[in-house]
Amino acid sequence: MLTIRQITEDYEGVIRGLEKKHFTAARAAIDAVLAADNKRKNAQTQLDHLLSEAKGLSKSIGMLMKQGQREEAEQVKARVADIKTQTAQLEQEMQAAEEERTQLLYAIPNIPYPEVPEGKAAEDNLVVKSSLRDCHEGDTVGNWTTVPESSEAKLPHWELAKKYGLIDFDLGVKVTGAGFPIYTGYGARLQRALINFFLDEARESGYTEIMPPTVVNAASGYGTGQLPDKEGQMYHCPADDLYLIPTAEVPVTNIYRDVIIEEKDLPIKNCAYTQCFRREAGSYGKDVRGLNRLHEFSKIEIVRIDTPEHSAESHKEMLAHVEGLLQKLELPYRVLRLCGGDMSFTSAICYDFEVYSEAQQRWLEVSSVSNFDAYQANRLKCRYRGADKKIRLCHTLNGSALALPRIVAALLENNQSEAGIRIPKALQPYMGTDLIR
C-alpha cells in the first residue's frame, strides 16, 4: 500500500498516478486517508501530553505525602486516575483511526511509474519488442498488425488434444467442472517436461526453489494485495478462512512478511512450481475455449526481494529470463509494456509476454513480469537493514516463468505437422521424444 510519507510529500503526483490507473475518485480517496491520519495524529498528540502530565504528577505524590500534604496528594491521585481514563479512550481512538486509515489504503492501488503509457485497456498497451521480423515496435496493440505467416490451416489445440489423446476436457467436466482439464499420456508428460524445464532454467539463473503450500491465510492475501481487490476471483474455504492461491507469488512473497533482511543478503531470488486456482468469474466465449482460461493450472513463478536502488535492474534480468525461455521453446512472441488502465492493482510497472497461436490467429498472454516498488513491502512490513543500520522498505518483484496452459496451446498449434507434433529441441531431453505421434 502507499505510505503516508509518499502521499504527503507528493500529493498531486499521487493523484495524477491514480488517475493514470483510472482509479475513480482518487482525490477523495487520498483526502479520506489523510483525514484518518490526522485523527490518529491528533489523538497521539493529546495522549502524549496526558502521559507527560501523568508522569510529572506521579512523581509529586510521594513528595506531597512526605510533606504531610495528604489532601493535595489525594487530589493529584484523582487527577492521575482521570488521566488514565482519558488515555485509555485516546488509545482506542488512535487504534480506530489507524485501522480506518489502513482499510482506506488497502483500497487504493499502486502508483504507476512515469514510463507506463497512458491508456484505458489492452489495446492501448505498447509493443516494446517482438521476435517477428519487419515489426513496428512502439505501436500500441490496437495498431499492431504484424503476425507470423502460415502456409496452411492449423488445427486449434483442443482438436489436437483430442486427436492425439493429450487432454480430456469432457472428463474434467465430469470429475470437477469446466476449466479443470485432465491431461493424459503425452499431454501429462508435456506438462511435467515443461515444469522441470522451467525449474531447471530458473535454478541455472540463480533462483532458489521453494515448495510452498497452495492455500494461504487472509493475512497473506492482504500482504501481496490479492485481498481485498481480487477476493471474488479467489477460491475461499470458509470453515478454515483459507484461500486457494491464484499464483505462487502469494505464499513465496509472504515468507518475508514481518521480516527485516540484511542488505548484504539482497537480492533474494526464489522460484516455485504450484497449481494455481482462479474462479475467472464472468469469462466466456473464445477466450475460455480449451486451455485459454482455466480455473486450475500449473505455473512456475519467479520472485525477487531487492533494494530500491537495484530493483529496476532486477526487473530487466527477470524480463531477459522469461524471453530466454520463449526463445528456447522456439515460439513467436512479443513483449508489451502495459498501460495504466490495464495494469494490476499492485504493480508499478508491468510487462506482458504473449505468444502467437497460429490456429487461433491471435496472441496469448503467457507471462506478466511486475515491479511493485515498495507497495507490497509496506503491506507486508518487508524491510531491510542497510549498511548505515537504518531500516527501509524493500522492493518486491515477480513474474510467470512460465504459466503452462497457453504455452502448451501454442506448442501444439505451432508445431503440428502431418507426422505429428514436433517437440522443441530444448524440451526433447525432458520429453524423451522429438515428436508426439
Secondary structure, 3 states (H helix, E strand, C coil): CCCHHHHHHCHHHHHHHHHHCCCCCHHHHHHHHHHHHHHHHHHHHHHHHHHHHHHHHHHHHHHHHHCCCHHHHHHHHHHHHHHHHHHHHHHHHHHHHHHHHHHHHHCCCCCCCCCCCCCCCHHHCEEEEECCCCCCCCCEHHHCCCCCCCCCCCCCHHHHHHHCCCEEHHHHHHHCCCCCCEECCHHHHHHHHHHHHHHHHHHHCCCEEECCCCEEEHHHHHHHCCCCCCHHHCCEECCCCEEECCCCHHHHHHCCCCCEEEHHHCCEEEEEEEEEECCCCCCCHHHHCCCCCCCEEEEEEEEEEECCCCHHHHHHHHHHHHHHHHHHCCCCEEEEECCHHHCCCCCCEEEEEEEEECCCCEEEEEEEEEECCCHHHHHHCCEEECCCCCEEECEEEEEEEEEHHHHHHHHHHHCECCCCEECCHHHHHHHCCCEEC
